[in-house]
Amino acid sequence: MALMGTYNKRLLACTSHKRLWITSLGLVKNWPIWLVRTSMKYDKKKPHVLIAAGFHGEEKAGPLAIMKWLESKSWSHRIDMSFLPVVNPTGFDIGQRYNYLNQITNTGFCHTKELGDTPSMEGQTLLAYEEHIIKRLARDGFLSLHEDIATQEFYVYSYEPGLEPSPFALAIRDVEDRFFKRYEDGNGVITDGSSVLYPERGVVKEAMVHNFCDGSYEDFRMHQGCPHSLATETPGKLPISKRVGANIAIMDTFIELTLKEFYEE
């Protein structure tokens, strides 16, 4: 069975067993882009977070971590969580960064006039559901699990209001500190965008890259009002089990921080 087929079978078994709500947002070459929710009913009195992975098909740890998290965890009823486990199913299926047409999968969501990028078919699917449902599901936080397959170190993108990463974002960075070495200060990063608005921001400082306006989905979520839009980059050259474990810890902390921020304010 193809990799995506195996993943889908496992996901459907998990959502059935855990009684999770699951729907397909659309098909890409017969593979669905799944949206999974812990509750079908939208309760505005609860915090809402969206966790995504698999924008890039060769980055395996994020989708596998979401799967393992859903299979093994119990969650608080005080929070509404939603998941996009594999945004780019055709790329994931064949271990290719972009989709089967080689369309760039994490660009063109915003700054389109300035940067000139357009969203892939996966991006168009997400945008089609933006006002209908996704914006509400990411109201209080968005976490995107990425990997840098060329490194043995980690870094984190923060897209938030303010000139510096928030304590929330730094706490997520500190989780990765428990697992990996930091990407050295001064190293540059590369994103899917053909260009960026502020190239000087694409330099790692204390394992963080802040408000790198690159037209990515993470950038878009900030512009849609999400207070904490973060993209973690685990080191793809290290063992997959360690990367999956780190991502599970990142998700746990992201949820804990959201609960604390929402209910203590």
C-alpha positions as CSV (number, residue, x, y, z in Angstrom):
1,M,0.0,0.0,0.0
2,A,1.2,3.5,-0.8
3,L,2.5,5.6,2.1
4,M,-0.4,8.0,2.0
5,G,-2.8,5.0,1.8
6,T,-1.3,3.5,4.9
7,Y,-1.5,6.9,6.7
8,N,-5.1,7.3,5.7
9,K,-6.0,3.9,7.0
10,R,-4.4,4.5,10.3
11,L,-5.9,8.0,10.6
12,L,-9.4,6.8,9.9
13,A,-9.1,4.0,12.4
14,C,-7.8,6.5,15.0
15,T,-10.6,9.0,14.4
16,S,-13.2,6.3,14.6
17,H,-11.8,4.9,17.8
18,K,-11.4,8.3,19.5
19,R,-14.7,9.6,18.1
20,L,-13.1,12.6,16.4
21,W,-14.7,14.6,13.6
22,I,-13.0,14.2,10.3
23,T,-13.8,15.6,6.9
24,S,-12.0,16.0,3.5
25,L,-11.5,19.6,2.4
26,G,-10.7,18.5,-1.1
27,L,-8.9,15.9,-3.2
28,V,-5.4,16.2,-4.8
29,K,-5.0,13.3,-7.3
30,N,-7.5,11.3,-5.3
31,W,-5.8,11.9,-2.0
32,P,-7.9,13.9,0.6
33,I,-6.6,16.9,2.5
34,W,-8.1,15.9,5.9
35,L,-9.3,18.2,8.6
36,V,-9.6,16.6,12.0
37,R,-11.3,18.2,15.0
38,T,-11.8,17.2,18.6
39,S,-15.3,18.6,18.5
40,M,-17.7,19.2,15.6
41,K,-19.5,22.0,17.5
42,Y,-17.8,25.4,17.6
43,D,-17.9,26.9,21.0
44,K,-16.6,30.5,21.0
45,K,-16.1,30.4,24.8
46,K,-13.2,28.0,24.4
47,P,-9.8,28.7,22.8
48,H,-9.3,27.3,19.3
49,V,-6.0,26.1,17.9
50,L,-5.0,24.6,14.6
51,I,-2.0,22.3,14.1
52,A,-0.8,21.5,10.7
53,A,2.0,19.4,9.1
54,G,3.0,17.9,5.8
55,F,3.2,21.1,3.7
56,H,6.4,19.6,2.4
57,G,6.2,16.0,1.5
58,E,9.7,15.0,2.5
59,E,9.2,16.3,6.1
60,K,7.8,13.1,7.7
61,A,8.0,13.8,11.4
62,G,5.2,16.3,11.6
63,P,2.4,14.1,10.1
64,L,3.7,11.1,12.1
65,A,3.7,13.1,15.3
66,I,0.2,14.3,14.8
67,M,-0.9,10.7,14.2
68,K,0.9,9.5,17.3
69,W,-0.5,12.4,19.4
70,L,-4.1,11.6,18.3
71,E,-3.6,7.9,19.0
72,S,-2.0,8.2,22.4
73,K,-3.3,11.4,24.1
74,S,-6.3,12.5,26.0
75,W,-7.2,16.1,25.7
76,S,-8.9,18.8,27.8
77,H,-12.5,19.6,27.0
78,R,-11.5,23.2,27.8
79,I,-9.9,23.6,24.3
80,D,-11.0,23.0,20.8
81,M,-8.2,21.5,18.7
82,S,-8.1,21.0,14.9
83,F,-5.5,19.3,12.8
84,L,-4.4,19.4,9.1
85,P,-2.3,16.2,9.4
86,V,-0.9,16.2,5.8
87,V,-1.5,19.3,3.7
88,N,0.4,18.0,0.7
89,P,-0.7,14.3,0.4
90,T,0.8,13.7,-3.0
91,G,4.2,15.0,-2.0
92,F,4.1,13.0,1.3
93,D,3.1,9.8,-0.6
94,I,6.3,9.9,-2.8
95,G,8.6,11.7,-0.4
96,Q,8.8,14.8,-2.6
97,R,8.9,18.4,-1.2
98,Y,6.2,19.8,-3.4
99,N,3.1,18.2,-4.9
100,Y,3.0,15.8,-7.8
101,L,2.9,18.7,-10.3
102,N,5.8,20.3,-8.5
103,Q,3.7,23.3,-7.5
104,I,5.3,25.1,-4.5
105,T,3.1,24.3,-1.6
106,N,3.7,27.0,1.1
107,T,3.7,30.3,-0.7
108,G,1.2,32.7,-2.3
109,F,-1.1,33.0,0.7
110,C,-0.4,36.7,1.3
111,H,1.7,39.6,0.0
112,T,0.7,38.3,-3.4
113,K,0.9,41.8,-5.1
114,E,4.4,42.5,-3.7
115,L,5.9,39.0,-4.1
116,G,4.0,37.7,-7.1
117,D,3.6,34.2,-5.8
118,T,0.4,32.2,-6.2
119,P,-0.9,29.3,-4.1
120,S,-0.7,25.7,-5.1
121,M,-3.8,23.6,-5.5
122,E,-3.4,22.6,-1.8
123,G,-3.2,26.3,-0.9
124,Q,-6.3,27.1,-3.0
125,T,-8.1,24.4,-1.0
126,L,-7.2,25.9,2.3
127,L,-8.1,29.4,1.1
128,A,-11.5,28.2,-0.1
129,Y,-12.4,27.2,3.5
130,E,-10.8,30.2,5.2
131,E,-13.8,32.3,5.9
132,H,-16.2,29.4,6.2
133,I,-14.3,27.6,9.0
134,I,-10.5,27.7,9.1
135,K,-10.1,31.2,10.4
136,R,-12.2,30.4,13.4
137,L,-10.4,27.2,14.1
138,A,-7.0,29.0,14.2
139,R,-8.5,32.0,16.2
140,D,-6.2,31.6,19.2
141,G,-3.1,29.8,17.8
142,F,-1.6,28.1,14.8
143,L,1.3,25.7,14.9
144,S,2.9,24.3,11.8
145,L,5.3,21.4,12.2
146,H,8.1,21.6,9.6
147,E,11.6,20.1,9.3
148,D,14.9,21.3,7.8
149,I,16.1,18.2,6.2
150,A,19.6,19.6,5.6
151,T,20.5,20.2,9.2
152,Q,21.2,18.6,12.6
153,E,20.0,21.8,14.4
154,F,16.7,23.4,15.0
155,Y,15.1,26.8,14.7
156,V,11.6,28.3,15.0
157,Y,9.7,30.9,12.9
158,S,7.4,33.2,14.9
159,Y,4.8,35.3,13.1
160,E,3.3,37.5,15.8
161,P,2.5,41.2,16.5
162,G,5.4,43.0,18.0
163,L,9.0,43.6,17.1
164,E,10.3,40.5,19.0
165,P,9.1,36.9,19.5
166,S,6.7,36.7,22.4
167,P,7.3,34.7,25.6
168,F,4.9,32.1,24.2
169,A,7.0,31.6,21.1
170,L,10.2,31.5,23.1
171,A,8.7,28.8,25.3
172,I,8.1,26.7,22.2
173,R,11.7,27.2,21.2
174,D,12.8,26.1,24.7
175,V,11.0,22.8,24.2
176,E,13.2,22.1,21.1
177,D,16.2,23.0,23.2
178,R,15.5,19.8,25.2
179,F,16.0,17.7,22.1
180,F,18.4,19.4,19.7
181,K,21.2,21.9,19.3
182,R,20.3,25.4,18.1
183,Y,21.0,26.6,14.6
184,E,23.8,29.0,14.9
185,D,23.1,32.8,15.0
186,G,23.7,34.5,11.7
187,N,22.7,31.6,9.5
188,G,20.2,32.5,6.8
189,V,17.0,30.6,6.1
190,I,15.2,29.8,2.8
191,T,11.4,29.6,2.4
192,D,9.1,28.7,-0.5
193,G,8.6,32.3,-1.6
194,S,10.3,33.6,-4.7
195,S,11.2,36.6,-2.6
196,V,10.4,38.2,0.7
197,L,9.5,41.7,1.9
198,Y,12.3,42.0,4.5
199,P,15.3,39.8,3.6
200,E,17.2,41.0,6.7
201,R,14.7,39.2,8.9
202,G,15.6,35.8,7.4
203,V,18.6,35.4,9.8
204,V,18.5,33.1,12.8
205,K,18.9,34.9,16.2
206,E,18.7,32.8,19.3
207,A,17.2,30.0,17.3
208,M,14.3,32.3,16.1
209,V,13.3,33.9,12.9
210,H,10.7,36.6,13.6
211,N,8.0,38.0,11.2
212,F,9.7,36.8,8.0
213,C,7.1,38.2,5.5
214,D,7.4,35.4,2.9
215,G,3.8,34.8,1.9
216,S,3.7,31.4,3.7
217,Y,0.6,30.0,5.4
218,E,2.1,30.8,8.7
219,D,2.6,34.4,7.6
220,F,-1.0,34.4,6.4
221,R,-2.4,33.2,9.7
222,M,-0.8,36.2,11.5
223,H,-2.3,38.6,9.0
224,Q,-5.7,36.9,9.6
225,G,-5.4,37.9,13.3
226,C,-4.0,34.8,14.9
227,P,-2.0,35.9,17.9
228,H,0.6,33.1,17.8
229,S,1.5,31.6,14.4
230,L,4.6,29.4,14.8
231,A,6.5,27.1,12.5
232,T,8.9,24.7,14.1
233,E,11.9,23.3,12.2
234,T,13.2,20.1,13.5
235,P,16.5,18.8,12.2
236,G,15.8,16.3,9.4
237,K,19.3,14.6,9.6
238,L,18.6,13.2,13.1
239,P,16.6,10.0,13.9
240,I,12.9,10.1,13.0
241,S,11.9,8.8,16.5
242,K,13.6,11.8,18.2
243,R,12.0,14.3,15.8
244,V,8.5,12.8,16.3
245,G,9.0,12.9,20.1
246,A,10.1,16.5,20.0
247,N,7.0,17.4,17.9
248,I,4.7,15.7,20.4
249,A,6.3,17.7,23.2
250,I,5.9,20.9,21.2
251,M,2.2,20.2,20.6
252,D,1.7,19.5,24.3
253,T,3.4,22.7,25.3
254,F,1.5,24.8,22.6
255,I,-1.8,23.5,24.0
256,E,-0.8,24.2,27.6
257,L,0.4,27.7,26.9
258,T,-2.9,28.4,25.0
259,L,-5.0,27.2,27.9
260,K,-3.0,29.3,30.3
261,E,-3.1,32.4,28.2
262,F,-6.8,32.1,27.4
263,Y,-8.2,31.4,30.8
264,E,-5.8,33.6,32.9
265,E,-6.2,36.8,30.9
